[in-house]
């Protein structure tokens, strides 16, 4: 699988909106306004904050990303989350491979070697159809079954974290694992 080489991690940091993805058990089925915020840490690892809104409440999980092979110039990262998030006991690690990234770092195609997960990300919460179709075609060329892609619903303007009621039940991670 071809991945991006020579990624500038500092430029990649910031907020990315999920435009489309393969549905997974790690995200609520009715999630909207799904996004990820990446922050580079002093040790070279990346803080990952994934957020989604479900039934009007904000659910989130934080993790860490790091280069799979620090000596390689390929954009192959590992992402680790701990579940349950309030009692970090069980590490869950996955692959995060940047398959395509435009020159301006405005949109990206993210996948992993098993081809079970795929994300189309953008700096804005919308993406024009031409660019979207280009990314879908790239995924298809890499062997993904793009019929599984589901577009993510977003509101305008996107919600702000500070204004959102939290999922106070503390079971978003569990609902995500169960696929609800």
MDAnalysis code that builds the backbone (N, CA, C; Angstrom):
import MDAnalysis as mda
import numpy as np

u = mda.Universe.empty(540, n_residues=180, atom_resindex=np.repeat(np.arange(180), 3), trajectory=True)
u.add_TopologyAttr("name", ["N", "CA", "C"] * 180)
u.add_TopologyAttr("resid", np.arange(1, 181))
u.add_TopologyAttr("resname", ["UNK", "UNK", "UNK", "UNK", "UNK", "UNK", "UNK", "UNK", "UNK", "UNK", "UNK", "UNK", "UNK", "UNK", "UNK", "UNK", "UNK", "UNK", "UNK", "UNK", "UNK", "UNK", "UNK", "UNK", "UNK", "UNK", "UNK", "UNK", "UNK", "UNK", "UNK", "UNK", "UNK", "UNK", "UNK", "UNK", "UNK", "UNK", "UNK", "UNK", "UNK", "UNK", "UNK", "UNK", "UNK", "UNK", "UNK", "UNK", "UNK", "UNK", "UNK", "UNK", "UNK", "UNK", "UNK", "UNK", "UNK", "UNK", "UNK", "UNK", "UNK", "UNK", "UNK", "UNK", "UNK", "UNK", "UNK", "UNK", "UNK", "UNK", "UNK", "UNK", "UNK", "UNK", "UNK", "UNK", "UNK", "UNK", "UNK", "UNK", "UNK", "UNK", "UNK", "UNK", "UNK", "UNK", "UNK", "UNK", "UNK", "UNK", "UNK", "UNK", "UNK", "UNK", "UNK", "UNK", "UNK", "UNK", "UNK", "UNK", "UNK", "UNK", "UNK", "UNK", "UNK", "UNK", "UNK", "UNK", "UNK", "UNK", "UNK", "UNK", "UNK", "UNK", "UNK", "UNK", "UNK", "UNK", "UNK", "UNK", "UNK", "UNK", "UNK", "UNK", "UNK", "UNK", "UNK", "UNK", "UNK", "UNK", "UNK", "UNK", "UNK", "UNK", "UNK", "UNK", "UNK", "UNK", "UNK", "UNK", "UNK", "UNK", "UNK", "UNK", "UNK", "UNK", "UNK", "UNK", "UNK", "UNK", "UNK", "UNK", "UNK", "UNK", "UNK", "UNK", "UNK", "UNK", "UNK", "UNK", "UNK", "UNK", "UNK", "UNK", "UNK", "UNK", "UNK", "UNK", "UNK", "UNK", "UNK", "UNK", "UNK", "UNK", "UNK", "UNK", "UNK", "UNK", "UNK", "UNK"])
u.atoms.positions = np.array([
    [0.851, -1.173, 0.000],
    [0.000, 0.000, 0.000],
    [0.894, 1.232, 0.000],
    [0.604, 2.141, -0.873],
    [1.417, 3.362, -0.963],
    [0.993, 4.366, 0.106],
    [1.972, 4.883, 0.836],
    [1.690, 5.893, 1.862],
    [2.504, 7.147, 1.571],
    [2.087, 8.240, 2.182],
    [2.779, 9.518, 2.032],
    [4.168, 9.403, 2.651],
    [5.125, 10.025, 2.015],
    [6.489, 10.057, 2.542],
    [6.857, 11.505, 2.878],
    [7.649, 11.665, 3.925],
    [8.144, 12.988, 4.284],
    [7.090, 13.916, 4.870],
    [6.128, 13.376, 5.573],
    [5.085, 14.222, 6.175],
    [5.708, 15.159, 7.209],
    [5.257, 16.389, 7.208],
    [5.669, 17.374, 8.203],
    [4.642, 17.306, 9.336],
    [4.971, 16.580, 10.393],
    [4.011, 16.378, 11.480],
    [3.523, 17.691, 12.080],
    [4.402, 18.668, 12.181],
    [3.994, 19.961, 12.753],
    [2.886, 20.599, 11.906],
    [2.997, 20.496, 10.585],
    [1.965, 21.044, 9.690],
    [0.671, 20.241, 9.752],
    [0.797, 18.968, 10.066],
    [-0.364, 18.085, 10.111],
    [-1.210, 18.308, 11.371],
    [-0.642, 18.926, 12.372],
    [-1.339, 19.132, 13.639],
    [-2.536, 20.062, 13.449],
    [-3.462, 19.982, 14.396],
    [-4.644, 20.827, 14.368],
    [-5.896, 19.984, 14.230],
    [-6.974, 20.646, 13.852],
    [-8.276, 19.985, 13.768],
    [-8.534, 19.462, 12.365],
    [-9.064, 18.242, 12.320],
    [-9.480, 17.593, 11.085],
    [-10.912, 17.096, 11.279],
    [-11.761, 17.374, 10.299],
    [-13.142, 16.901, 10.335],
    [-13.262, 15.614, 9.530],
    [-14.012, 14.680, 10.058],
    [-14.270, 13.438, 9.341],
    [-15.352, 13.707, 8.298],
    [-15.002, 13.566, 7.036],
    [-15.953, 13.761, 5.937],
    [-16.695, 12.469, 5.645],
    [-15.973, 11.364, 5.702],
    [-16.562, 10.039, 5.490],
    [-15.647, 9.007, 6.126],
    [-16.226, 7.841, 6.426],
    [-15.428, 6.767, 7.014],
    [-16.156, 5.447, 6.827],
    [-15.429, 4.369, 7.048],
    [-16.063, 3.064, 7.170],
    [-16.666, 3.029, 8.568],
    [-17.928, 2.669, 8.707],
    [-18.494, 2.535, 10.053],
    [-17.664, 1.534, 10.864],
    [-17.477, 1.856, 12.131],
    [-16.700, 0.965, 12.993],
    [-17.345, 0.873, 14.362],
    [-16.957, -0.155, 15.058],
    [-17.511, -0.330, 16.409],
    [-16.973, 0.700, 17.375],
    [-15.941, 1.451, 16.968],
    [-15.335, 2.431, 17.869],
    [-16.039, 3.783, 17.828],
    [-17.017, 3.943, 16.938],
    [-17.736, 5.210, 16.849],
    [-19.230, 4.941, 16.907],
    [-19.985, 5.804, 17.599],
    [-21.439, 5.625, 17.641],
    [-22.024, 5.694, 16.231],
    [-23.009, 4.857, 15.948],
    [-23.621, 4.830, 14.616],
    [-24.321, 6.140, 14.273],
    [-24.832, 6.832, 15.280],
    [-25.540, 8.084, 15.023],
    [-24.672, 9.310, 15.306],
    [-23.357, 9.135, 15.306],
    [-22.439, 10.244, 15.588],
    [-22.454, 11.286, 14.479],
    [-22.415, 12.556, 14.882],
    [-22.356, 13.676, 13.942],
    [-21.201, 14.582, 14.347],
    [-20.835, 15.474, 13.443],
    [-19.783, 16.461, 13.718],
    [-18.507, 15.799, 14.241],
    [-18.193, 14.632, 13.724],
    [-17.024, 13.879, 14.183],
    [-15.747, 14.563, 13.708],
    [-14.791, 14.662, 14.622],
    [-13.538, 15.346, 14.298],
    [-12.418, 14.840, 15.183],
    [-11.202, 15.133, 14.738],
    [-10.002, 14.773, 15.497],
    [-9.130, 16.008, 15.604],
    [-8.535, 16.194, 16.761],
    [-7.595, 17.292, 16.964],
    [-6.273, 16.691, 17.401],
    [-5.220, 17.044, 16.667],
    [-3.889, 16.498, 16.911],
    [-2.983, 17.600, 17.437],
    [-2.221, 17.271, 18.480],
    [-1.293, 18.218, 19.086],
    [0.060, 17.538, 19.277],
    [1.093, 18.130, 18.699],
    [2.438, 17.579, 18.799],
    [2.995, 17.843, 20.197],
    [3.506, 16.793, 20.827],
    [4.085, 16.921, 22.165],
    [5.607, 17.061, 22.052],
    [6.225, 17.521, 23.103],
    [7.670, 17.752, 23.122],
    [8.485, 16.500, 22.809],
    [7.962, 15.339, 23.154],
    [8.713, 14.099, 22.917],
    [8.533, 13.541, 21.507],
    [7.809, 14.283, 20.645],
    [7.618, 13.849, 19.260],
    [6.375, 13.009, 19.036],
    [5.691, 12.633, 20.115],
    [4.429, 11.910, 19.956],
    [3.305, 12.925, 19.756],
    [2.143, 12.417, 19.413],
    [1.006, 13.275, 19.098],
    [-0.152, 12.959, 20.036],
    [-0.709, 13.985, 20.683],
    [-1.926, 13.810, 21.464],
    [-3.093, 13.787, 20.473],
    [-3.960, 12.801, 20.614],
    [-5.108, 12.636, 19.729],
    [-6.373, 12.831, 20.548],
    [-7.221, 13.739, 20.114],
    [-8.530, 13.944, 20.737],
    [-9.582, 13.689, 19.669],
    [-10.311, 12.591, 19.805],
    [-11.415, 12.283, 18.892],
    [-12.722, 12.668, 19.563],
    [-13.551, 13.413, 18.827],
    [-14.834, 13.863, 19.362],
    [-15.944, 13.526, 18.383],
    [-17.115, 13.236, 18.927],
    [-18.312, 13.065, 18.114],
    [-19.515, 13.447, 18.960],
    [-20.569, 13.843, 18.300],
    [-21.791, 14.221, 18.993],
    [-22.839, 13.173, 18.701],
    [-23.507, 12.724, 19.743],
    [-24.536, 11.707, 19.625],
    [-25.690, 12.108, 20.535],
    [-26.858, 12.212, 19.976],
    [-28.040, 12.644, 20.739],
    [-27.798, 13.979, 21.438],
    [-27.069, 14.873, 20.767],
    [-26.819, 16.216, 21.279],
    [-25.733, 16.318, 22.324],
    [-25.083, 15.207, 22.644],
    [-24.032, 15.226, 23.661],
    [-22.681, 14.887, 23.051],
    [-21.667, 15.515, 23.603],
    [-20.303, 15.314, 23.116],
    [-19.673, 14.097, 23.781],
    [-19.211, 13.181, 22.950],
    [-18.435, 12.051, 23.420],
    [-17.018, 12.220, 22.899],
    [-16.064, 11.767, 23.655],
    [-14.675, 11.934, 23.211],
    [-13.806, 10.856, 23.825],
    [-12.653, 10.666, 23.198],
    [-11.631, 9.788, 23.731],
    [-10.282, 10.373, 23.323],
    [-9.316, 10.293, 24.239],
    [-7.977, 10.807, 23.956],
    [-7.001, 9.647, 23.882],
    [-5.997, 9.843, 23.040],
    [-4.975, 8.823, 22.882],
    [-3.665, 9.454, 22.452],
    [-2.759, 8.600, 22.025],
    [-1.438, 9.043, 21.596],
    [-1.089, 8.367, 20.272],
    [-0.493, 9.132, 19.377],
    [0.004, 8.587, 18.113],
    [1.519, 8.752, 18.088],
    [2.163, 7.819, 17.401],
    [3.621, 7.864, 17.275],
    [4.001, 7.143, 15.989],
    [5.177, 7.465, 15.460],
    [5.640, 6.828, 14.233],
    [5.869, 5.342, 14.485],
    [5.363, 4.517, 13.585],
    [5.534, 3.074, 13.716],
    [7.013, 2.697, 13.634],
    [7.743, 3.373, 12.738],
    [9.183, 3.162, 12.597],
    [9.838, 4.531, 12.568],
    [10.448, 4.950, 13.671],
    [11.028, 6.293, 13.744],
    [12.093, 6.567, 12.679],
    [12.685, 5.526, 12.107],
    [13.734, 5.708, 11.100],
    [13.173, 5.872, 9.687],
    [11.905, 5.551, 9.511],
    [11.292, 5.604, 8.179],
    [10.723, 6.991, 7.897],
    [10.696, 7.380, 6.625],
    [10.069, 8.652, 6.255],
    [8.616, 8.443, 5.815],
    [8.116, 7.208, 5.947],
    [6.727, 6.927, 5.588],
    [5.782, 7.390, 6.696],
    [4.611, 7.863, 6.282],
    [3.599, 8.349, 7.225],
    [2.774, 7.185, 7.755],
    [3.456, 6.276, 8.442],
    [2.806, 5.146, 9.097],
    [2.897, 5.383, 10.597],
    [1.742, 5.643, 11.179],
    [1.682, 5.913, 12.611],
    [0.933, 4.798, 13.316],
    [1.161, 4.710, 14.602],
    [0.378, 3.853, 15.494],
    [-0.404, 4.798, 16.407],
    [-1.644, 4.439, 16.679],
    [-2.475, 5.233, 17.590],
    [-2.889, 4.315, 18.732],
    [-2.726, 4.818, 19.955],
    [-3.067, 4.019, 21.131],
    [-4.084, 4.775, 21.987],
    [-5.157, 4.059, 22.307],
    [-6.167, 4.555, 23.225],
    [-6.250, 3.565, 24.373],
    [-6.661, 4.052, 25.534],
    [-6.865, 3.171, 26.683],
    [-8.343, 3.118, 26.996],
    [-8.849, 1.917, 27.243],
    [-10.248, 1.755, 27.616],
    [-10.317, 0.988, 28.922],
    [-11.237, 1.352, 29.755],
    [-12.075, 2.543, 29.627],
    [-11.246, 3.813, 29.835],
    [-11.669, 4.924, 29.207],
    [-10.857, 6.137, 29.284],
    [-10.698, 6.704, 30.699],
    [-11.673, 6.464, 31.575],
    [-11.580, 7.014, 32.936],
    [-10.722, 6.132, 33.840],
    [-10.347, 4.954, 33.371],
    [-9.507, 4.040, 34.127],
    [-8.593, 3.346, 33.109],
    [-7.533, 4.053, 32.674],
    [-6.718, 3.542, 31.568],
    [-5.989, 2.244, 31.893],
    [-6.649, 1.136, 31.572],
    [-6.114, -0.168, 31.886],
    [-5.739, -0.946, 30.627],
    [-6.628, -0.964, 29.657],
    [-6.433, -1.783, 28.462],
    [-6.031, -0.925, 27.268],
    [-4.795, -1.106, 26.758],
    [-4.400, -0.345, 25.570],
    [-4.981, -0.974, 24.310],
    [-5.516, -0.127, 23.451],
    [-5.996, -0.549, 22.142],
    [-5.168, 0.223, 21.131],
    [-4.406, -0.491, 20.313],
    [-3.498, 0.151, 19.366],
    [-3.920, -0.188, 17.948],
    [-3.886, 0.824, 17.074],
    [-4.242, 0.611, 15.681],
    [-3.287, 1.341, 14.753],
    [-3.357, 0.980, 13.501],
    [-2.537, 1.627, 12.479],
    [-3.248, 2.865, 11.945],
    [-2.467, 3.884, 11.650],
    [-2.951, 5.148, 11.081],
    [-1.975, 5.475, 9.967],
    [-2.330, 5.101, 8.743],
    [-1.456, 5.337, 7.603],
    [-2.031, 6.453, 6.744],
    [-1.229, 7.462, 6.488],
    [-1.657, 8.571, 5.626],
    [-1.420, 8.126, 4.183],
    [-2.511, 7.840, 3.479],
    [-2.437, 7.327, 2.114],
    [-2.387, 8.449, 1.080],
    [-2.955, 9.576, 1.441],
    [-2.903, 10.741, 0.557],
    [-3.021, 11.995, 1.411],
    [-2.275, 13.018, 1.032],
    [-2.317, 14.314, 1.710],
    [-2.018, 15.372, 0.662],
    [-2.907, 16.344, 0.526],
    [-2.657, 17.384, -0.472],
    [-1.496, 18.272, -0.031],
    [-0.936, 18.995, -0.979],
    [0.251, 19.815, -0.713],
    [0.028, 20.876, 0.360],
    [-1.216, 21.338, 0.508],
    [-1.522, 22.389, 1.484],
    [-1.993, 21.833, 2.830],
    [-1.981, 20.512, 2.978],
    [-2.410, 19.868, 4.218],
    [-3.844, 20.256, 4.587],
    [-4.724, 20.221, 3.578],
    [-6.119, 20.584, 3.799],
    [-7.067, 19.388, 3.785],
    [-6.684, 18.297, 3.119],
    [-7.498, 17.091, 3.128],
    [-6.589, 15.874, 3.031],
    [-7.089, 14.757, 3.564],
    [-6.255, 13.564, 3.672],
    [-7.099, 12.302, 3.575],
    [-6.442, 11.236, 3.165],
    [-7.036, 9.905, 3.131],
    [-6.230, 9.044, 4.091],
    [-6.912, 8.445, 5.065],
    [-6.258, 7.667, 6.112],
    [-6.774, 6.236, 6.066],
    [-5.862, 5.291, 6.142],
    [-6.270, 3.895, 6.140],
    [-5.328, 3.067, 6.983],
    [-5.385, 1.754, 6.767],
    [-4.488, 0.847, 7.459],
    [-4.401, -0.454, 6.682],
    [-3.379, -1.252, 6.958],
    [-3.064, -2.384, 6.089],
    [-4.158, -3.439, 5.919],
    [-5.011, -3.649, 6.889],
    [-6.065, -4.657, 6.734],
    [-7.199, -4.170, 5.829],
    [-7.222, -2.876, 5.577],
    [-8.252, -2.224, 4.759],
    [-9.652, -2.306, 5.389],
    [-9.698, -2.510, 6.709],
    [-10.979, -2.539, 7.417],
    [-11.433, -1.159, 7.874],
    [-10.524, -0.198, 7.889],
    [-10.839, 1.156, 8.342],
    [-10.359, 2.143, 7.297],
    [-11.149, 3.186, 7.078],
    [-10.805, 4.212, 6.106],
    [-11.470, 5.510, 6.540],
    [-10.735, 6.601, 6.427],
    [-11.266, 7.913, 6.771],
    [-10.882, 8.923, 5.698],
    [-11.806, 9.787, 5.375],
    [-11.518, 10.965, 4.560],
    [-11.643, 12.147, 5.507],
    [-10.554, 12.906, 5.644],
    [-10.503, 14.023, 6.587],
    [-10.281, 15.331, 5.837],
    [-10.758, 16.416, 6.439],
    [-10.598, 17.743, 5.849],
    [-10.480, 18.772, 6.972],
    [-9.792, 19.855, 6.690],
    [-9.667, 20.933, 7.684],
    [-10.997, 21.651, 7.896],
    [-11.879, 21.590, 6.916],
    [-13.223, 22.167, 7.044],
    [-14.208, 21.021, 7.188],
    [-15.410, 21.322, 7.635],
    [-16.371, 20.241, 7.844],
    [-17.151, 19.889, 6.576],
    [-16.614, 20.279, 5.446],
    [-17.197, 19.915, 4.158],
    [-16.078, 19.821, 3.126],
    [-16.349, 19.104, 2.067],
    [-15.357, 18.895, 1.022],
    [-16.094, 18.862, -0.309],
    [-15.563, 19.545, -1.317],
    [-16.249, 19.563, -2.604],
    [-16.268, 18.155, -3.209],
    [-17.279, 17.898, -4.036],
    [-17.490, 16.562, -4.603],
    [-16.319, 16.091, -5.459],
    [-15.711, 16.986, -6.204],
    [-14.596, 16.597, -7.073],
    [-13.427, 16.049, -6.246],
    [-13.090, 16.750, -5.183],
    [-11.999, 16.303, -4.318],
    [-12.387, 15.018, -3.595],
    [-13.618, 14.969, -3.108],
    [-14.109, 13.768, -2.431],
    [-13.986, 12.556, -3.359],
    [-14.450, 12.709, -4.595],
    [-14.398, 11.602, -5.556],
    [-12.959, 11.201, -5.878],
    [-12.061, 12.167, -5.903],
    [-10.641, 11.874, -6.140],
    [-10.090, 10.997, -5.012],
    [-10.447, 11.313, -3.773],
    [-9.986, 10.535, -2.624],
    [-10.614, 9.139, -2.608],
    [-11.874, 9.054, -2.988],
    [-12.547, 7.757, -3.070],
    [-11.858, 6.890, -4.130],
    [-11.519, 7.493, -5.255],
    [-10.832, 6.758, -6.323],
    [-9.451, 6.266, -5.859],
    [-8.744, 7.106, -5.121],
    [-7.435, 6.723, -4.571],
    [-7.592, 5.525, -3.630],
    [-8.626, 5.555, -2.787],
    [-8.885, 4.447, -1.869],
    [-9.184, 3.168, -2.645],
    [-9.949, 3.300, -3.688],
    [-10.289, 2.154, -4.534],
    [-9.024, 1.556, -5.153],
    [-8.131, 2.426, -5.631],
    [-6.863, 1.969, -6.211],
    [-6.005, 1.216, -5.194],
    [-6.163, 1.561, -3.918],
    [-5.392, 0.904, -2.854],
    [-6.072, -0.372, -2.348],
    [-7.185, -0.750, -2.974],
    [-7.840, -2.007, -2.633],
    [-8.956, -1.927, -1.613],
    [-9.440, -0.736, -1.308],
    [-10.544, -0.575, -0.356],
    [-11.886, -0.786, -1.041],
    [-12.824, -1.383, -0.333],
    [-14.193, -1.517, -0.812],
    [-14.923, -0.223, -0.474],
    [-14.891, 0.716, -1.395],
    [-15.402, 2.062, -1.123],
    [-16.924, 2.107, -1.010],
    [-17.603, 1.009, -1.315],
    [-19.059, 0.984, -1.129],
    [-19.411, 1.048, 0.357],
    [-18.441, 0.763, 1.228],
    [-18.684, 0.821, 2.679],
    [-18.554, 2.233, 3.251],
    [-18.073, 3.193, 2.438],
    [-17.911, 4.562, 2.942],
    [-19.254, 5.178, 3.309],
    [-19.292, 5.826, 4.463],
    [-20.493, 6.530, 4.917],
    [-20.105, 7.973, 5.208],
    [-20.818, 8.906, 4.572],
    [-20.527, 10.319, 4.820],
    [-20.973, 10.706, 6.229],
    [-20.204, 11.580, 6.841],
    [-20.468, 12.043, 8.197],
    [-21.306, 13.320, 8.136],
    [-22.339, 13.378, 8.942],
    [-23.195, 14.565, 9.010],
    [-22.513, 15.628, 9.859],
    [-22.547, 16.869, 9.340],
    [-21.991, 18.010, 10.070],
    [-23.009, 19.140, 10.084],
    [-22.969, 19.937, 11.133],
    [-23.815, 21.124, 11.210],
    [-22.957, 22.349, 10.922],
    [-23.613, 23.414, 10.492],
    [-22.918, 24.688, 10.279],
    [-23.557, 25.728, 11.165],
    [-22.785, 26.399, 12.000],
    [-21.369, 26.133, 12.256],
    [-21.197, 24.863, 13.077],
    [-19.984, 24.296, 13.056],
    [-19.743, 23.108, 13.877],
    [-19.837, 23.463, 15.357],
    [-20.212, 22.502, 16.188],
    [-20.313, 22.791, 17.622],
    [-18.944, 23.088, 18.217],
    [-18.956, 23.883, 19.243],
    [-17.725, 24.153, 19.990],
    [-17.727, 23.273, 21.221],
    [-16.582, 22.772, 21.574],
    [-16.451, 21.853, 22.696],
    [-16.995, 22.448, 23.981],
    [-16.700, 23.716, 24.212],
    [-17.094, 24.352, 25.470],
    [-18.612, 24.482, 25.602],
    [-19.328, 24.517, 24.473],
    [-20.769, 24.713, 24.507],
    [-21.549, 23.404, 24.572],
    [-20.855, 22.284, 24.452],
    [-21.541, 21.001, 24.330],
    [-21.757, 20.342, 25.679],
    [-22.973, 19.832, 25.894],
    [-23.154, 19.028, 27.104],
    [-22.370, 17.736, 26.958],
    [-21.676, 17.356, 27.992],
    [-20.855, 16.148, 27.951],
    [-21.709, 14.913, 28.125],
    [-21.218, 13.817, 27.621],
    [-21.848, 12.528, 27.857],
    [-21.488, 12.139, 29.294],
    [-22.305, 12.576, 30.230],
    [-21.972, 12.409, 31.649],
    [-22.147, 10.984, 32.148],
    [-22.748, 10.129, 31.335],
    [-22.897, 8.744, 31.755],
    [-21.559, 8.022, 31.746],
    [-20.579, 8.584, 31.009],
    [-19.254, 7.990, 30.988],
    [-19.190, 6.664, 30.267],
    [-20.169, 6.400, 29.410],
    [-20.179, 5.110, 28.730],
    [-20.061, 5.258, 27.215],
    [-19.663, 6.444, 26.739],
    [-19.515, 6.615, 25.298],
    [-18.566, 5.583, 24.724],
    [-17.452, 5.354, 25.401],
    [-16.482, 4.375, 24.908],
    [-17.104, 2.989, 24.820],
    [-17.957, 2.636, 25.794],
    [-18.604, 1.325, 25.791],
    [-19.615, 1.242, 24.662],
    [-20.423, 2.294, 24.505],
    [-21.384, 2.317, 23.410],
    [-20.656, 2.212, 22.074],
    [-19.500, 2.860, 21.974],
    [-18.722, 2.817, 20.744],
    [-18.250, 1.399, 20.456],
    [-17.764, 0.732, 21.476],
    [-17.280, -0.638, 21.287],
    [-18.423, -1.551, 20.876],
    [-19.611, -1.304, 21.440],
    [-20.773, -2.119, 21.094],
    [-21.402, -1.670, 19.774],
    [-20.915, -0.552, 19.209],
    [-21.421, -0.086, 17.933],
    [-22.758, 0.603, 17.993],
    [-23.030, 1.308, 19.079],
    [-24.314, 1.996, 19.222],
    [-24.143, 3.494, 19.196],
])
